[in-house]
Amino acid sequence: MRRTGTRPLGVAALCAALLIGAGAARADDVISLDANITAMDRNVTPVDDRVTEGGTTTITLESDILFDFGSAELSEVAQKKIGELVGEIPEGGAVSVDGHTDDVPYHRGNDVLSQERAQAVADAIAAARPDLDLTVTGHGDADPVAPNSKGGEDNPEGRAENRRVEIRYDG
Protein backbone atom coordinates (compact mmCIF):
# COMPACT_ATOMS: atom_id res chain seq x y z
CA MET A 1 0.00 0.00 0.00
CA ARG A 2 1.38 3.43 -0.96
CA ARG A 3 0.07 6.54 0.78
CA THR A 4 0.79 10.13 -0.18
CA GLY A 5 -0.67 13.48 0.71
CA THR A 6 -1.27 15.32 3.94
CA ARG A 7 -4.34 16.69 5.61
CA PRO A 8 -3.67 20.21 6.87
CA LEU A 9 -6.52 22.32 8.16
CA GLY A 10 -6.62 26.08 8.38
CA VAL A 11 -7.30 27.55 11.82
CA ALA A 12 -10.93 28.39 11.00
CA ALA A 13 -11.50 24.94 9.48
CA LEU A 14 -9.89 23.23 12.45
CA CYS A 15 -11.97 25.23 14.95
CA ALA A 16 -15.19 24.53 13.06
CA ALA A 17 -14.33 20.83 12.73
CA LEU A 18 -13.56 20.63 16.44
CA LEU A 19 -16.76 22.41 17.44
CA ILE A 20 -18.88 20.31 15.12
CA GLY A 21 -16.99 17.08 15.78
CA ALA A 22 -17.02 17.47 19.55
CA GLY A 23 -20.78 17.73 19.54
CA ALA A 24 -20.46 21.04 21.39
CA ALA A 25 -23.10 22.41 19.08
CA ARG A 26 -25.12 21.22 16.16
CA ALA A 27 -23.18 22.03 13.03
CA ASP A 28 -25.90 24.33 11.68
CA ASP A 29 -25.84 26.28 14.97
CA VAL A 30 -22.10 27.00 14.87
CA ILE A 31 -21.30 30.65 14.30
CA SER A 32 -18.22 31.22 12.16
CA LEU A 33 -15.24 32.71 13.98
CA ASP A 34 -14.93 35.04 11.02
CA ALA A 35 -18.16 35.51 9.09
CA ASN A 36 -16.11 36.23 5.97
CA ILE A 37 -14.41 32.81 5.98
CA THR A 38 -16.26 29.80 4.64
CA ALA A 39 -15.12 26.32 3.67
CA MET A 40 -15.14 27.46 0.06
CA ASP A 41 -12.62 30.23 0.83
CA ARG A 42 -10.10 28.01 2.59
CA ASN A 43 -6.86 26.92 1.00
CA VAL A 44 -7.63 23.51 -0.48
CA THR A 45 -4.05 22.47 -1.23
CA PRO A 46 -3.75 19.58 -0.47
CA VAL A 47 -7.15 18.15 0.43
CA ASP A 48 -6.57 14.56 -0.42
CA ASP A 49 -5.20 11.28 0.82
CA ARG A 50 -4.12 9.02 -2.03
CA VAL A 51 -3.77 5.24 -1.64
CA THR A 52 -2.82 2.79 -4.36
CA GLU A 53 -3.55 -0.84 -3.58
CA GLY A 54 -3.32 -3.51 -6.22
CA GLY A 55 -4.14 -1.73 -9.47
CA THR A 56 -6.68 0.68 -7.97
CA THR A 57 -5.98 4.22 -6.79
CA THR A 58 -8.32 5.92 -4.34
CA ILE A 59 -8.18 9.65 -3.71
CA THR A 60 -10.07 10.58 -0.55
CA LEU A 61 -11.20 14.20 -0.37
CA GLU A 62 -12.05 15.73 3.00
CA SER A 63 -15.62 17.00 2.81
CA ASP A 64 -15.08 19.39 5.73
CA ILE A 65 -12.57 21.37 3.68
CA LEU A 66 -14.44 21.28 0.35
CA PHE A 67 -17.97 21.99 1.54
CA ASP A 68 -19.73 24.18 4.08
CA PHE A 69 -22.11 22.41 6.45
CA GLY A 70 -25.17 21.11 4.60
CA SER A 71 -23.84 22.37 1.26
CA ALA A 72 -22.77 20.61 -1.91
CA GLU A 73 -21.37 23.74 -3.58
CA LEU A 74 -17.68 23.75 -4.52
CA SER A 75 -15.66 26.93 -4.83
CA GLU A 76 -13.73 27.65 -8.03
CA VAL A 77 -10.51 26.98 -6.11
CA ALA A 78 -11.77 23.55 -5.01
CA GLN A 79 -12.96 22.75 -8.55
CA LYS A 80 -9.53 23.64 -9.93
CA LYS A 81 -7.74 21.52 -7.31
CA ILE A 82 -9.97 18.52 -8.08
CA GLY A 83 -9.15 18.98 -11.78
CA GLU A 84 -5.44 18.87 -10.92
CA LEU A 85 -5.87 15.73 -8.80
CA VAL A 86 -7.35 13.77 -11.70
CA GLY A 87 -4.72 14.85 -14.23
CA GLU A 88 -2.85 11.55 -14.02
CA ILE A 89 -5.86 9.30 -14.62
CA PRO A 90 -5.38 7.40 -17.90
CA GLU A 91 -7.29 8.87 -20.84
CA GLY A 92 -10.82 7.48 -21.15
CA GLY A 93 -10.53 5.81 -17.75
CA ALA A 94 -13.49 4.65 -15.70
CA VAL A 95 -13.79 6.64 -12.48
CA SER A 96 -16.16 6.15 -9.58
CA VAL A 97 -17.01 9.08 -7.33
CA ASP A 98 -18.50 8.04 -3.99
CA GLY A 99 -19.91 10.42 -1.38
CA HIS A 100 -20.12 9.53 2.31
CA THR A 101 -21.39 11.21 5.48
CA ASP A 102 -21.16 10.59 9.21
CA ASP A 103 -24.24 9.40 11.10
CA VAL A 104 -25.43 12.83 12.25
CA PRO A 105 -28.89 13.30 10.72
CA TYR A 106 -29.16 15.87 7.93
CA HIS A 107 -32.59 17.47 7.43
CA ARG A 108 -32.86 16.36 3.78
CA GLY A 109 -31.19 12.99 4.46
CA ASN A 110 -27.58 11.88 4.48
CA ASP A 111 -28.13 9.90 1.27
CA VAL A 112 -29.16 13.12 -0.50
CA LEU A 113 -26.22 15.14 0.84
CA SER A 114 -23.67 12.45 -0.03
CA GLN A 115 -25.09 12.11 -3.56
CA GLU A 116 -25.07 15.89 -4.14
CA ARG A 117 -21.48 16.22 -2.91
CA ALA A 118 -20.32 13.29 -5.02
CA GLN A 119 -22.06 14.86 -8.03
CA ALA A 120 -20.38 18.23 -7.38
CA VAL A 121 -16.97 16.53 -7.35
CA ALA A 122 -17.89 14.55 -10.49
CA ASP A 123 -18.92 17.78 -12.23
CA ALA A 124 -15.52 19.30 -11.39
CA ILE A 125 -13.81 16.19 -12.75
CA ALA A 126 -15.91 16.26 -15.94
CA ALA A 127 -15.06 19.94 -16.49
CA ALA A 128 -11.35 19.18 -16.26
CA ARG A 129 -11.41 15.75 -17.93
CA PRO A 130 -14.42 15.26 -20.21
CA ASP A 131 -12.80 12.06 -21.53
CA LEU A 132 -13.39 10.15 -18.30
CA ASP A 133 -16.31 7.76 -17.77
CA LEU A 134 -17.83 8.75 -14.41
CA THR A 135 -20.08 6.78 -12.08
CA VAL A 136 -21.50 8.78 -9.15
CA THR A 137 -22.94 7.24 -5.98
CA GLY A 138 -24.03 8.64 -2.62
CA HIS A 139 -23.75 6.21 0.27
CA GLY A 140 -24.94 8.43 3.12
CA ASP A 141 -23.66 7.02 6.41
CA ALA A 142 -23.83 3.37 5.27
CA ASP A 143 -20.08 2.81 4.75
CA PRO A 144 -18.10 4.32 7.63
CA VAL A 145 -14.30 3.97 7.68
CA ALA A 146 -14.16 4.76 11.41
CA PRO A 147 -16.60 4.40 14.31
CA ASN A 148 -18.96 7.34 14.78
CA SER A 149 -19.01 6.51 18.50
CA LYS A 150 -16.82 4.56 20.90
CA GLY A 151 -18.06 2.99 24.11
CA GLY A 152 -21.37 4.79 23.82
CA GLU A 153 -19.63 8.18 23.50
CA ASP A 154 -19.39 10.44 20.46
CA ASN A 155 -16.21 9.96 18.38
CA PRO A 156 -15.52 13.29 16.61
CA GLU A 157 -12.38 12.01 14.89
CA GLY A 158 -14.22 9.01 13.49
CA ARG A 159 -17.15 11.09 12.28
CA ALA A 160 -14.72 13.48 10.54
CA GLU A 161 -13.09 10.54 8.71
CA ASN A 162 -16.51 9.34 7.57
CA ARG A 163 -17.36 12.69 5.92
CA ARG A 164 -15.56 12.21 2.61
CA VAL A 165 -15.75 11.92 -1.16
CA GLU A 166 -13.68 9.17 -2.77
CA ILE A 167 -12.44 9.16 -6.35
CA ARG A 168 -11.47 5.64 -7.44
CA TYR A 169 -9.85 4.51 -10.70
CA ASP A 170 -7.61 1.78 -12.10
CA GLY A 171 -4.09 2.89 -12.77
Secondary structure, DSSP 4 states (H G I P E B T S, - for coil): -EEE------HHHHHHHHHHHTTSS-GGGPPPSSTT--GGGS--SS-EEEEEETTEEEEEEEHHHHS-TT--PPPHHHHHHHHHHTTTSPTT-EEEEEEE--SS--TT-HHHHHHHHHHHHHHHHHHH-TTSEEEEEE-TTSS-SS-SEETTEE-HHHHHHHSEEEEEEE-
